[in-house]
Amino acid sequence: MTAEKNNAGVLVIIGFAEALSAPEVVWSLADHGSKVVAFTRKGNHSALRSSRYVALIEITAPETSCVQAIADLTEQVSRLKAAHPQWQLALMPLDDGSLCLLSLTPRIHDIPIIGPTEQGAVWALDKSAQIECAREAGFAVPQTAVVDKASDVFAMPVEFPLVFKPVWATREQNGRLARGRAWTCADRLELEAGVKSWRECEPMLLQKYIAGVGEGLFGLADGGSVIAWSAHRRLRMMNPQGSGSSACISQEVDAGLKAAGERLIALTRWHGLFMIELLRDESGKAWFMEFNGRTWGSMALARRMGFEYPAWAVQKTLYPASTVALPPLRHPLVCRHLGRELVHLLFVMRGSKSRASTGWPSRWRTARQVLSYSRNDRWYNWRADDRKVFFNDSIGTIKGQIFRSKGQG
């Protein structure tokens, strides 16, 4: 039984529409028979607004009020049920914000979630819990400590450079969703500046900084068993100091990492899509960084390699007895995000803001890489019959980063 047949008659409500993966998720679902509706924050100008494959519904931003966001989403789902009684509805979180929001409420109108259980969602947002499970599963984990107070930070011996980052990917705080900030610190002076800005507002991780190349293991799991695996390596990050990728290349799944990943999935009884983020250092050792329990930004590369993860996730949740048709091996491809590539170039031209960032990319080499294009290159979020999404997404990424930098400057 194919995904195309299984997913016909299904209306999938995805969110948030602002997620980097949203366009590719929409197209995967639509190409396999589903109708798609995306929820977006009121007043937000998502690139999906120009897509012909999805309808948008607005809800209150959970950063303003989680209670009102849930109420708005519940009301919108009720309207969709009434307007489309012939369709089977499902909810699919695309990012940490939607994952957290859906974990705060009982299931909306008993609609199935294309993703983890409530308990699984909480674990997927808790980086300290992930580290413990990853260590038990056999991954190499950087030296890490959890701190709640500034006095704890300076009371323990620390080795520079280090990363000072939130335990929670996002969390509910005083009725709102909040996302903390991370700092890369080369010395005590930079750490003191980070601690001062932190203001003890949430638990943090003090983690040894490891220089290396980012890699990812991606998959779909059903009740603790992995159905499909794929992998890629980062070529460039939007911010060379550490951020999401702007360009990545597909690669074979490492057997040792796959075995550890299978143990981690079995240990947590994970269900749904996942990404295991790794960092491979100069010696070739791969270190566990974090686990993401939802769709990922580089979904474009997975789909170009034939891995229709979003459609498969819907299929396996609604029709557990069905099977997924895995693609044949293909020649490696490079996938690039135009907006992020240009932002990467801007970051490189500006230079590093921390002495912890060694080996900063060459300006001229970066310019050549970003401004060239080869026959094995593909673009994130590009579709010939929905091309406005690509251009709006690229422009929005650049504008968003510029305004964010001004706000922090």
N, C-alpha and C positions, 0 to 999 in steps of 0.2 A: 504494500500500500504506500503510495507516494505522498510527499508533503503537499503537492498540488491538490490532490484529491482530499486529503485529510483536512486541510485548512480552508477549503471552500465552505462558505456559510458561517465563518468566524469573523467577528468584529473585535479587533485588538485595540485597546486604549493604552497608548504608550505615553511616557513622559519622563523627564520634562523634554519639551520640544527643543530646548536650548542645548541639550546634550550633543557633544561632538558626533556621536555615533548615530544620532536620530535620522538623518537622511538615508543612510545605508540600511538601517533597520526598517524604515518605511518601505523602501524598495524591495527588500528581501521578503517582507510579509506580503506586499501587493503582488509580487511575481509568483507567489505560491498560493494565491487564491483568497487571501484575507482582505477585508476592508480595514482601514486604519484611521483612527482618530488620535490626535496628540493633544495632551493638556500642556498649557504654557502659562507662565506668570502674566498677570494682567499688565498690559502696557509694554510687554517685551516684544522686540522685533526679531523673532526667530527667522532663520533662513527658510524654514519650512512654510512660512506664510505664502511663498511663491510657488509651492509644489502643487502639482495637479493630482498627486496620489494620496493626499491626506487632508482631512478637515481638522481645524484647530478649535479647541475650546479653552476659555480663559478661567483661571482660578486665582484666588489671592496668593501672593507669594508666601511660602511658608516662612521666609525670613521676616515677614511682617506678623503673621499669626498662623501657627500650625492648626489650631482649632478651626479657624475660618477656611483655611486651605482644604482641610478634610471635608468640611461641610459643603464647600463649593464643588469639590470633586464628586461627592455623594449625590448632590443635586443633578449634576451634569450626567452622571451615570444613569440616574433614574429617567432622565429625559431620553437618553439613547435607548434604554430598554423599552420605553413606551413607543418610541418612533420606529424601532426595528425589532419587533417581537419575533421575527423569523430568524434573527441572527443569534448565534451563541457569543456572549461577550467574555472578554478576558482582559486583565490588567497586566501591563508589563513595565516595570521600572527600568529606566535606562542609565541612571546616575545615582550617586550617593545620596543626593537630596531626595529623590523619589523613593529610594530604598528605605531611607530613614522615615519619611512621611508615612509610607504604607505600613511600617513596623509599629507605628503609634496607634493604629486603629484596628478594630476587628474587621474582618473581611467585608468589603462594601457590597451589600446585597448578595452575599455569598458568591460573588464572581471569582473564579479561579485566578490566582496570581501566577504569571509566567516568570517564576523566580524562586528564591529560597523561602522557607518557612519564616515566621516571625522571629524565632530564635536564631535561625541561620542569618537573617538580615542583621540582627544586632551583632553577631560574631563578625560578620563581614565589614562592620564599621569600626571594630575595636582592634587596633593594630597591636596592642600588647597581648591580647588573647591569641591573635594570629601567630605572633612570634613564638609563643610557647608551643602551639600545635605544630608549627613548621619544624621546630627543633626536635620534637618527638617523632615527626615523620622522617627525619633524616636529612633535612636541608641544613646547609651551613648558614648560621645566623650571626650578624654582627653583634659585638658586645653592646648590650642595651640595658638601660635602667629607667624605671618609671619614677617621676618626681611630681610632687604636688605643690611644693613650696620653694621659694627662692633659696632659703637656707639649706634645703636638701641638695640643690644643685651644687653649691659651693662647699658642702660638707664632705662630698665624696671625691675620691681621686678621679680625674678625667684626663683623657688622652686626646690632644688636638692633632688634626682637625676633627670636628664632630658635627653632628646634625642635631638640632634642637627642634622637635616637631610634635604636634598634637597626637595624643593617643587615639582620639576619635577622628575619623575621616570627616564626619559632620555629626552634630548632636542637637537635641532639643534643649534649649536653655531659656528659662523664663517665658515659655510659650512660643518661642521662635526657633527656627533652625539657625545654627551658627556654625561657621567653619573657621578654624583657627589658622594661624600663620606659622610657617616654619622658617628657621634660620640655619644657615651653614656658617660655622664659626671656626676661624683659623687660630684664634688665641683667646685668652681670658677677656681681653678688652671687647672683642666682638661678642663673646658669650654674655658679658655683663650688659651690653646694649640690647641683646635679644631678651634677656630676663627682665630688664626694665620695661620693655614694650609688652611683654607677656602679661604682667600684672597678676600672676597667679590665678588666671581666670578659668583654667582647665588643666587636667593632668597632662603631662608631657613626657616624651621619650627623649632621653639623652643617648644618642647612638653614635658609634664610631663611624666616621666618614670614610667611605671606600671609593676610590677613583676607579672607574671602569666603564664598560659598555653595557647599556641596558638591553635585557632580553625579556621575552615574554613567552609563557606557556599558556595556551588558550584551549578551552574545551567546553563540553556540555556533559553534565553528570546527571544520573538518574538514581536517586536513593543511595549515593555513596559509590556508584560505579561509573567510570568514565566511558562515554559513548564515542566521543570524537576528540582528537588531539591535533593541534597545529602549533607552530612556533614562528617567531620572528626576532630579528635583531634590530636595534635602533641604529640608524646611520647618523641622525642629527636630532637634537632636542630643541624645542622652541627657545628655551633658555638654556644655554650650555651649562649653567650652574646647577640645573636640575629642574625638569618639567616634563610634560608630555612630549611625545616625539613629533617631529615635523616631517621626518622621512624614515622609513624602515624597510627592511628586506626580509622576505620569507626564508626560512631555513628548516632543515630536518629537526625533528624532535629528538633531543638528547636522551639516550636510553636511561642513564642514571637519574637525570632530573625527572623523567617520566615516572620512574619507579617511586621516587620520593613524592611526586605529585599524586600518584595513585594512593599511596598510604595516607596523605593528608586528606584527600577526598573521602576515603573510607573512614578515617578517624572522625571526621566532622559530619559524616552522613550527608554530604552536600548534595543539593538538588538544584539544577539549573545551570546557567552559563557562569563561567568563571575565567579569571585571568590571574596567573601567578607571576608577579613581577620580580625579576632577578637582576643582579648586577654582576658581570664577569670582570674580575680584576686583571691586572697585567700578568699575573702568573697563570691565568686561565681558570681560576677557581670561581664558581658561581655562588653568589650569596643571595639568600631570600630577602626581599625588600618588603613586599606586602601582597595581600590577596584582595582582589576586587570581585565582588559577587554580583556583577551585572554586566551589561554590554560595555565594550571598551572603545576608545577613540579610534583605534586602527582597524575597526570592523571592515573598512574598505579593502584592506589587504587580504583578510580572510576570505571575503567574498570573491575577490579577483582570483583566488586560488581554488575556488569552488566550494568553500565551507559556508553554507547558508545557515549559520548558527541561529539567527533570530527565528527563521521559519521552522527550523528543527526544534527549537525550544518550545514553540507553540504546539507543534505536532506531538512531542513526547509528553507534554503536560496534559493535553486534552485527550490524547489517544495513546496511552502508555504501551499498549501491545504492538504499536506500529514500529517499523524499523527505519533507520536513517540510511540513505544511500550515500556513502562516503565517496568523495571525488578521487580520481586517479592522481598519481604523483605528477607534478607539473614543474617546469623550469622555474627557478626562483624569479620573483618579481620585486621591483622596488615600488613602494606606494608613498606619495608625497601629498602634503596638505599645503596648497598654494599660500594661503594667508599665514600659516605658521612658518613656512619657509622664509617668507619675507620678514616676519618678526624675528626669526632666528638671525637673519643677516643684520638686522638692526641691533640686536643684543651683542653680536660679535663686534660690530663697529664701535659700539659704546665702550666695550671692555668690561672686565670683571669688577664686581663690587666687593669681593671677599678674597683675601689672600689664600683661602683654602682651595680656591679654584686654580689648580696648576694645569699647565698644558692647554691654555686658552687657545681656541682655534685661530688659525691665520686669517686675517681679513681678506686677502686677495684669493686665497684658496677657497674660502667660504663663498665669496662672490661668484667664482667660477662654478662651484658645485650647485649653488642655488639657482643661478641664471642659465644653466644648461639643462638639456632634456634628452634622454636616450630612448631607444625603442623598447627597452624593458621597463621603462617608467610608466606608472599609472597615477592618477590623481584621486585623492580622497573626494568623496561626495560629488562625483561627476556622473551625469547621466544625460545622454544626448537629447532625450525628449523631456528633460526636466532641468535644463541647464541654468535657469535663473537661480536655482538653489546653490549651485557651485559658486557663482559670482557673488551672490548676497552673503554666503558663508565666508568667502575669502575676505571681502571688504569688511564685514562685521568683526572678524577676528582681528584684523589690523586696527580698526577703530577702537575695539574693546581694550586691546593691550595698551594703546597709546593713552587712552583716558585713565586706565588703571595706573599706569606709570606716573601720570601727572598727579593722581590722587595720593600716591605714596611718596611723591617727591617733595 
